[in-house]
Each structure stands twice: as structure tokens, then as C-alpha cells.
């Protein structure tokens, strides 16, 4: 499943392509929204919230999408041939005079009132990529589940928004914490949270995730690049 940095980049690309322009194409290929039409509305902004993407348009409406495992937004210059999968995998198309955004295999597509966005993202914990990230609230939410394994706690989007399996594994490896350690037994939760945020921020602008400092193929990530090797700090093995 795409993680917070991937969704952040997708939102940025979509915002740069559509924001400020009037929609001339609006094609929803899901039954529940088949009659919905956004043409004539200006796209105000596209933002990420954890693993959720929110496209806000005129009239107080927001298009909420979630990629889950396979979804993706592809951006094309107007008139450019689309690529990203077969036509039957296209779920939604938004276009302006300059660009077209095509959503492939997106399983969650909702059109909601912008004022009601909390109904779809209000349950999320602090977003690690939010410029107003609140580390104290993140620590409070983690500490509220002392008996939960730290790996599970980091994946719970109600605690922290944006971490998936890759960052969970990399953060715990670098912190020297076994994934099954109860939250209450993690010696330095502040370090874990800070490292998670720093890794996401460092990688949000690039497609190649790097946590080792090396750009060499197969050496970019500690765990996912060297699956099965034991952590030099805690002796445990964190595999794919």
C-alpha cells in the first residue's frame, strides 16, 4: 500500500496540474457517482492527509480518494495519450485545458462537502508530513496503547498518519527496537516518532526512498533492501 510520502507527491503533482483551472472534463466511472459532474468548477487545491488525497473544488465540494493497494493518479498534458493500465481500470477522469488527471484502480472515491472532510479523515492521528505536526499528540496517542506491539501501533493511522510497512520496518530497524516490543517497553518513543517524521520528510520529494544514505541499487533501504539481515543493534531480523 502506498505510504504517506507517495500520497504527498501524488497530491503535489495533481495540485500543480489542476489548481486554479476550470474543469472541462469530469468522468466518474463508478456506479455511485456515475451521474456526478464537476465540469465548470475551479480546482482550488489538492492536498494529502496521511494516505488520503483530497481535491477541493468550487461549490464547497471535495473529491476524496484513497489508493489502498493498487490505486494511482496519473497526470497527462492535454491531448497526451493515457497510460497506466487498460481502459477498464480507469475509475475517474478530471481534466482542464492544460492537463488531465486519470485515476486508475482507485477503490475509494467519494464526493463530499468540504466542510465535512472530518467524516473521512477526522479519525486520523497527527500527519507526519504536516507542517503543523504535533509530536506531543502523537506520543500521547502511542502511549494510550501501552500493551500493543510497537509495529502495530505505528501502522495504526489513528495514532500516526502516513506510516506503512516500509517506514515501520525502517524506523524500528534504525531505532534498534524489535517490532513486537510493547509500546510501554520502548525506551525512547520520542526518537521513534522523530525518526519516522525525518525519514518521510527526507523522501517525500523523490521516488527513490533512501534510509541508508546510499543510492546504489539494493542498498537504499536497511530492511527492504537487505531483507532477513539481523539488526546490528537489537539482533532481531525484520523481513519483508
Helices and strands as residue ranges (DSSP letters): H 4-18, E 25-28, G 31-33, E 43-49, E 52-57, E 61-66, E 72-77, G 87-89, E 90-95, E 99-104, E 108-113, G 114-116, H 118-121, E 126-127, H 135-143, H 150-155, E 160-161, H 165-175, G 183-185, H 189-203
